[in-house]
Amino acid sequence: VDMFFGMTERRKIHRDGTLRLLGKTFDVKGALPGSVVEVSYLPWDLTLIHVGPERIPSKQIDLGNNARRFENSPIRGKENMK
């Protein structure tokens, strides 16, 4: 099914090691920032994409959870950000 209905596009890796595809942000492990990679995906299922000729799997980032990742940290918790 992937061979017949899969889509491929070229995207640039951002400075934070992510790429954006169809309004969603994906974390790309091991890619150099600024490089252009080929992304393979199924348009109806964007939970997982494959990046590069090695087809490295990449998952979508939950930006809300990512922004709150330090809330419960004893070093960077709410009480220390006054």
Long-range contacts (C-beta under 8 A, 24 or more apart in sequence): 1-42, 2-40, 2-42, 5-42, 5-43, 6-40, 6-41, 6-42, 7-40, 7-41, 7-42, 7-43, 8-38, 8-39, 8-40, 8-41, 9-38, 9-39, 9-41, 10-36, 10-37, 10-38, 10-39, 11-36, 11-37, 11-39, 12-36, 12-37, 13-37, 18-61, 19-51, 19-58, 21-46, 21-49, 22-46, 24-60, 25-60, 25-61, 25-63, 26-51, 26-58, 26-59, 26-60, 26-61, 27-58, 27-59, 27-61, 28-56, 28-58, 29-56, 29-58, 30-56, 31-56
